[in-house]
Amino acid sequence: MLFFDFGVMKEWKIGLGVCGGIAAYKAVEVLRLLQKAGCFVQVAMTKEATKFVKPLTFRALTNQYVIVDDYSADNPDPIAHVNFSQNIDLLLIVPATANILAKFANGIADDFLTSTYLASTAPVMVAPAMNTAMWNHPATKRNVQRLREDGVIFIEPVEGELACKTVGTGKLEDVENIVRQVLSFLESRQSVEAVEQDLEGEHLLITVGGTREEIDPVRYISNHSSGKMGFAIARAARRRGAEVTLIVGNVIASPPEGMKVINVVSAEQMYQAVMDELKKATVYIGAAAVADYSPVNRSSSKIKKNSDRLTIELKKTPDILKAVSLKRHDGLVVVGFAAETDNVEEYAKEKLKEKNLDLIVANDISSSESGFGSDKNRGFILGRDGSRVEVPLMSKEEMAEKILDEIVRLRNK
Ligand code: PMT
């Protein structure tokens, strides 16, 4: 059973555009699920879509006139493309054919749906469905790229058996996932609208997760970082108006949407990625658990276990946080983390000074309820100005807000 729990939601008004593809019938299910989630949905169809599903189906389910041709004699609204487009919170296209993507990308407005796309100021989400060759065609790729640049949000097609009996990418995403993505997008917009944009103009560069230092093709040295803390900061910063770039090592959590993500494996790669991105940043946050040592030599073949003991020579990895601090440009706020099992505050103070940081977040990792892998964290946020915020056990989301509050406080000082 599908259950969407988005707390108190407003009644979203969604314009559902249905295009002419075999997956058009799935738009009916999308409509029903959106209605079940409390949305008001009005439907528009292309002429080709009506060959797959009758407008009457949508009319019966929405109790609304379904617009195909705004010049049609029975259309009750003579300027429907303007009225329809101005009264929605989201324009959602299911399924989006290669043809509609091409028209949207090039500003062609030769029917009701394409005119609505141009006339609308609401965000647009499209769920493409087409044959794999059409999806991979350079022309479609160009159109998709252009639409992404124009701010259109894609609900990516998935791999599977297509109507033409071939297997590949181009299948419409599951209707439940489409609706989930739509509601999650609307919900995050709602919370952005309610949140003070006190990080607007800031660009946060955040390292997340653990690094992996390879010993041989099979084994590596790493740690238990899940990425939850770094991603929580990224999400909160985005909500508060910041641009975010993430340098992501080994994680188990998924990176948030709407930000640049650079994946790396080793400390050395993380160092390079940070140095490449640093100039654009106004705030650097080292939330990653970077391995302090890496094997001097990586064996290209699997090391055989033919002796009782094995010695691996290790060398120090580059200290990324220290390098950032040394190279800091005007206005860059540098925030480090310290994961400690004992003397948490004392050791963190030493790191704050030694690495010349603006802030340090000291994590207490002595118990499993906080720190690595957990959804919660506790510790202190210490500032170079002598500030001290004690953070009792709380969710990483809440702690992220406290860290960002301290960054804003420093910035406004
Ligand atoms: O990912 P989670 O499961 O949510 O867990 C969160 C966390 C515990 C990993 C995170 O909040 C945290 O504490 N990250 C830093 C862990 C760590 O490596 O601490 P450290 O005391 O060894 O390093 C101090 C600081 O120097 C850190 O900001 C670290 O990113 C940085 N560092 C360390 C070594 C190195 N070679 N380069 C670095 O930049």
Boltz pocket constraint, residues with backbone or C-beta under 6 A from the ligand:
constraints:
  - pocket:
      binder: B
      contacts: [[A, 207], [A, 209], [A, 224], [A, 225], [A, 226], [A, 227], [A, 228], [A, 229], [A, 230], [A, 267], [A, 286], [A, 287], [A, 288], [A, 289], [A, 290], [A, 291], [A, 292], [A, 317], [A, 318], [A, 319], [A, 320], [A, 321], [A, 322], [A, 335], [A, 336], [A, 337], [A, 338], [A, 339], [A, 340], [A, 351], [A, 361], [A, 363], [A, 365], [A, 371], [A, 372], [A, 373], [A, 374]]
      max_distance: 6.0
